[in-house]
């Protein structure tokens, strides 16, 4: 427990404790007689698979990300961009796949998920018969 504050302000006390059943870290802040309670989410790990040019730019085909529990795919892309800024120009155009199914950026992720970032595909030519 930690006391913070100055002589000209009300004294604040902040407490932090771990919940052994859920693994969540919780904190409580006491200001005078008012108590504010905040629960922080547990983290989860997912694997991101990169292909083609994105794999070359990142220098790897697999990236492990630690995210807040129940993070969305949009949050995963944001974290990925923070760790690999070189991928930023490509992220707005990728298709997302989770366990080999295409999805949107509001899809919720779970511990151990494998998120694939599939770059746009173009090229080829028409065949004439």
Secondary structure as GFF3:
##gff-version 3
##sequence-region A 1 129
A	DSSP	beta_strand	2	4	.	.	.	ID=ss1
A	DSSP	beta_strand	12	18	.	.	.	ID=ss2
A	DSSP	beta_strand	25	31	.	.	.	ID=ss3
A	DSSP	beta_strand	34	40	.	.	.	ID=ss4
A	DSSP	beta_strand	43	50	.	.	.	ID=ss5
A	DSSP	alpha_helix	52	58	.	.	.	ID=ss6
A	DSSP	beta_strand	62	68	.	.	.	ID=ss7
A	DSSP	alpha_helix	73	83	.	.	.	ID=ss8
A	DSSP	three_ten_helix	85	87	.	.	.	ID=ss9
A	DSSP	alpha_helix	88	91	.	.	.	ID=ss10
A	DSSP	beta_strand	95	98	.	.	.	ID=ss11
A	DSSP	beta_strand	101	103	.	.	.	ID=ss12
A	DSSP	beta_strand	114	118	.	.	.	ID=ss13
###
